Amino acid sequence: MSNSVEEIDDTDLILNFGYNAAVSHPLVAKHYVRARKRGTKVITVDPRIIEAARISDMHLQMKNGTNIPLVNAMIYTIITEELYDKEFVDKHCENWDAFWNTVKNYTPESVEDIVGVSAKDIRAAARMYAEAPTATINWGMGVTHWKQGVAVVRALASLAAITGNLGRPNVGVNPVRGQNNVQGSCDIGCLPNVYPGYQSVTDHEVRAKFAKYWGVPEEHISDKVGFAITDLGHKVEEGVIKAFWCMGEDPIHSEPDSNAMRKTLEDLEFMVSQDIFMTETATYADVVLPATSWAEHECVFSSCDRGFQRSYAALPPFYESLDDWEIISRVATAMGYPMHYENTKEIWDELRDLCPIYYGVTYERMADTALIHWPCYSEDDPGAKYLYADDVKKFETKSGKAILYTEDYEGPFEPVNDEYPLILSTVREVGHYSSRTMTGNCQALATLADEPGYVTVNPADAEKYGIKDEELVYVKSRRGKVFARVRVEDRTNKGCVYMTYQWWIGSCNVLTGHFIAPISKTPEFKYAAVELEPIADQVQAERDLQRDYAELKKYLSDTAAPQDHPYEVEEEVNA
Amino acid sequence: MNHYIVGHNERCIGCNTCQAACSNAHKAFGLQSHPRISVIKTSDISVISACHQCEGAPCAEVCPVQVIHHFGNFIYVDEKNCIGCKLCAYICPFGAIHPDGTSISGVAGISVDTPTYSKTISPTLDWEIGVHTVAVKCDVCFFDPQGPNCVRVCPTDAIEFVTEEDADDLSKELRVQAAEVLTQVLHEDASSTSQTGGEE
């Protein structure tokens, strides 16, 4: 996020684009409610009636997957009606001609039918955004989980740039990151192309610095961009990847096309799973390394707005589980590189020494519950609440200028047809986190929602298929077929069904396809062509569901069982 | 007067935190863990719905074994002695009573359910071997000196615990508002009549 979360309270306008804060970040949604009370205007762009839509001044209920033409038409309106910030564009932006060359073809009238929103509303929204003294754009997976996700992000950033909505308080562009500490995993370099602190792996000076610090020859530090998780399938097939170390992730349920992922994991020569509970993915591992949970270890989290915060252990580690950093140190040592740290502070200080943008954030400054935003270059630097404050070299491009960019609209990878006439869009469920490895083991949350999870259907579609609320149905795509419980609701738009990816029986990623956006390598989770199949014998279906779930749980617990035995004995001895 | 909880649609974000807190608090006290609050979502509302603690509670009237009654400032269901006849659930005008039982199969998530005729096919015929279904409804967390747990955890203050004083204040406020609106309307009527020269 270029803003910090608390700035949401004080902005004059929120453009809420493909982002359902109430479900993915209830604590961010709290700021929406506060801002709204203060008089902030809200424009929500989403094909579904989400919580934010209820409290918005405008809801552009567009057709699924038409982000590009909509944003282009908004930019067209702002430019042709001369609502853009000419001074800001002259001083801080480049690539105007090419940008306009694409945008000029997107009159709001010409995209009405594609987007499904009237030209009048598109123009009104564009004016409202451009005319607000301060405006911030918040987006989520509704923007990024698409083939053209990168283009939409760039177009939204260009929209902010041409209206001067960057580099001041309460204005900005905010991809509100999906998962807890996903920002942190990027900050620490869990990306294929950078070392910690966003330092490029292809940069010789960066490699030399890390090599010197770690006391190894520079050739030992990789200069090649690595693979993304979505590369795993075909790289294993090609024999390029032979081993897979999976830390705290259940890709069978969190990546597209579960059946293909199962085959990929089977085909690996060697696999390690480092997790806190037995997942279906962990059952494929040759070695399972038990890690500690957030409650058992101390660490630093990055919040979605680049804020570093310390977290402290509340419990001693269970059984033989170890902190992730200790597991890594021991494996490194066994592989011939003696790695040793006394505590997490030593690791943090090493990170500070190597990453200039984090240098000013010390353990002492983060004591208790303090939060400091990076970049923070020195110990007296307060940290950056918002980015791009520097007026001379405003942006991190070669010229220091924003490169305006958008592109032409392409349809989804797998359009609907007669055989698979419904769009499946995968979304989040507020009560369960990610693939439910953790929250599935929480009694209260399992009481609120359990297998197989819901598929939400518009009342008109439900009538067409003759299915009723709470019934079980099959949802099928070209890749598989799963159970789901029907929720008939008018928040869901016609022609589209929504499923959440928490479920192991009602697993929506059995249905999604391995369609990957070229630059970000993100799957198109928001669009798969599916069909609903009503089930006549509901009693039998309920029994089948119970049987499948019971079998899966038994399989997981049996696979984990061999490690239980010694501890039961040990406990008895201790008692 | 009975105390009760009430939701505010304009602040609710439908996050279900209230339900999780409800489930946890009651389980810890040894009561049924099924959430006693529903979160209602339609195209234009998101708000909680729960027992109104009616003064003339129809659920108490119809209970054949008299396990529903006034208890201090709310309507209490003695879950231990409830026979699970579901009459109260049918009579409740707010649909605030949830028939529920405790499965004998252990912790959810790792449990294996005993054969069941699912609740979704028919709540009345729902059964599971060894499970006794009882009436479950909001009891304003009477056992907790800090009051209803849902109110405390709501991130947007969208749930309010209403007591005599609050209700009294509210009705006073409403009376004042009504008087103001009425005066304004009468005044506008009078002035518009005078402007148009009192044609009628």
Interface residues (C-beta under 8 A of the other chain):
Chain A: A21 A22 V23 P26 L27 A29 K30 Y32 V33 I49 E51 R54 I55 V430 G431 G440 N441 C442 Q443 A444 L445 A446 T447 L448 D450 E470 E471 L472 R485 E489 D490 R491 Q538 V539 E542 R543 Q546 Y549 A550 K553 K554 S557
Chain B: E10 R11 I13 G14 C15 N16 T17 Q19 A20 S23 N24 K27 S33 H34 P35 K41 T42 S43 D44 I45 S46 V107 A108 G109 I110 S111 V112 D113 P115 T116 Y117 S118 T120 I121 P155 T156
